[in-house]
Amino acid sequence: MKHFRNVAAAVAAAALAFTFVPTSAWAATTTVHRDNAAGAPYSGKVRSTLIAPVSITTSLGTATCNVGQIDGTVQSNGTALNVTAYNFSNNPGPQCPNSAGGSSTVTAVGLPWTGGNVTYGAVSGGRDGTLTLSNVKVSSVTTGWFGTINCTYRGSGAGNSITLDAFNSDNPNRPVTTIAQAQAKATSYTLNKDGGSFLCPGTATFSATFQLLGETVAGSGVYNQKLHLTS
């Protein structure tokens, strides 16, 4: 009987402990919505469009482009963020000027880049989540005082990824407050050399700010759907 009472007490204690596990101990969830936090879940195509110049900096100088977009698709739970197009240029251009007295072009390698994600994770006074692009690889052709060099770089995170901070359209801390759209920002994110000339620096840093939009009508090619990220 004593043994039975001990077992019963242990079961009761385990049940009580289970009851009071704080919700924060559970894995956080992510939902991409249409319009706002009360909107329907959104799955489909997304477009990231530059709203501030992108810069890529190495020990040889800094190249800047003022026109650019990244196209892809995502599921409403933030998974399967896959990049299908990556285009940057400059106006006037189309090549992007650099501080070495020449120009630079950057081209995506190995599209589509699959396996990325959008993850909710609000930070007080800061971002609402993160946007991770996986399998990132780009090639560049750069001219300057050193001549012309060809280099290849990849993301420095797990799975050759890069991660940007994500902001909702109503977040007062979003990078460009005059634009009421979801936004993503990378600040001096490291890219690692993957190949190319011995003159290519071992690392480059990537900085850019984008607005994020989906399609109101799936398959229309018109990106006018406001997006919102929650848990």
N, C-alpha and C positions, 0 to 999 in steps of 0.2 A: 504493500500500500504506500509506504514511504517513497519507494521508487516511482510509483505512479504519480504521486504528488509532485515530485521533483521534475518529472517530464512535463507535467501539465503547467507548472510554473514557468519552465523554460519556454514552452510554446507561447504562453500568454505574454511573456516579456518580449519575445520576438515579434509577436503581433503588434504589441504596443509601440515598439521601436519603429516598425514599418509604418504605423499610422502617423508618426510624427516626423518622418523624413521630410526635410524642407524641399519645396518644389525646385529650388535652385540646383539640387543635386541631380535632377534629371537632365538628360541631354536637351539642349536648346533646340527649338525648331525654327524654321525659316519659311516665310510665305512672301511671294512677290504678288502684289495686288495691282489691279487697275485703279487709277485715280488717287485713292487714299486708303487709309487703314481699314475702312469699311467696304472697300471695293471687292469685286469678284477676283479670285485667284487668276493670275496671268501666266500662261505658257505660250511660247512662240518666239518670233524673231525680235531682236533688239538691235538698236543702233547707238553707238557711242560716238558723239560728234565733238570735235575740239571746240572749247569755248575760251581757251587761253593757249598760246603757242606751246608746242611740245619742244623740249630740248633734250639732246643727247650729248653728254659731255665725256670726253676722254682727256688724257694728258696732252693730246695734240690740239685740242680746242673744243668748241661747242658749236653744234649745228642746231638751227631752229627752223621749224616749219609752222606755218600759221593756218594750214588747211589739212584736215584729216578726219578719218572715221574708221571705226572698227565695227564690223557687222558680225552677228552671231545668233545663237538660239539658246533658250534657257527653259527649264521646267519651273512650275510655280513653287516648288519646294526648294528652289535655288540650286538644284543639281543640274548636271549635263550642260554646263555653260561651254558651248563650243564656238570657236571663232571661225568664220567662213571667209572673211575679207578683211584686209588690213592695208589701208592706203593713206599715205601722207605726201604732201607737196607744199609748195609755197606760192603765194600770190603777191607780187609777180614772181614767176618761176618758169617751169615747174620745179626745178631743183631748189633745194633748201640751202641758204647761205651758211657759211661757217666762219668762225673767228680766225681760221688759218689762211684766210684770203682766197678761199675757193668755195666749193659747193659739195653737198652730200645728198645721196639718195639712199633710202632704206626700203628693202623689199622683204616681205614675209617668206619664210621657208617652211615647206611641209604642211601647208594648210590642207584640211582644217586642223586647228589646234583643239583637241578634245580633252574632256575631263576636268574642266574648270568648275567653279561654283560661286554662288552668291550666298553669303552667310550673315544672318542678322546677329548683331552684337553691339548694342548701343553703348557709347562711352559718354559720360556726363560732360557736357561742354564740347563735344566733338562729333565723331562719326556715328552713323546708325548701323554700320556693318562693314563688310569687306567684299571685294570682288576680285576673285583669283582667276587668272588665265594660266592654263597649264600647257606644257609642251611648246613654250614660246621660243622661236628661233628666227632671227632676222639676218639678212646680209646687207652690207653697206658698201657703197663705192664713194670714196672721199678724195677730193682734190684739194691741194694747198701748197704751201711752201715746200713740202716733202715730196711732191709729185702726186701720183695717183695710187691709192692702195685699196685693196679689197679685203674686207673683214667679215667674219660671221660671229654673232653673239647669241647667247641663250639666257633664259631666265635663271636667276640664281637660287630660287626657292626649290622646294621638293618637286620633283617631276618637271624641272626646268620652268618653274612658274614665276609669275610676278603678281604681286598683290597690291590693290588700290583701296583706299578708303572710300566707302560708299555713304552718300548723304541723301536723305529724303528731301522732297521739294519744299517742305515746311520747316526744315531744320535751319535755325538762324545762323548756324555755324557752317553752312555749306560754302564752298569756296567762292562762288560768284552769286551774291545775294540778289542781284538784279535779274537773275534768271530763275524762275519758279519751276524748275524741273529737277528730277533726281540727278545727282551728279556723282562723279568718281574722280579721285585725284591720286596721283602717284608723285611722291617727292623724293628725288634723288635715289630711285630704286636701282639696285646694282644688276647689271648684266655681265655675264662672264664670257670671255673669248672662247669661241668654239672652233675657230679655224681662220685661215687667211694668211696674209703676209706677216713676216717676222716683225714688221714695223707696227702692226696692230697692237694697241695697248691691251693689257691683260683684262681690264675691266672698263665698262662704260656705265654712266648713270643716266637714268631715264626719268624725266619729270613731265607731267601733262595733266590737264584738267578737261573732263568731258561732261556733256549732258547725256542722259540716258532716256531713250524713248522706245516704246513698242509700237505695234500696229493695231489700230482700232479694228480694222478689218483684216483678218488673217490672209496673208498672201498678196495684199494690195501693193506692197512696196512703198506705202505711205506711212511714215513714222511720226504719228501724232498722238500716240497713247501715253498719257502720264503714268508713271510707275511709282510704286510705294512699297517699302520693305518693312515687315514686322516679324515678330516671333510667331 
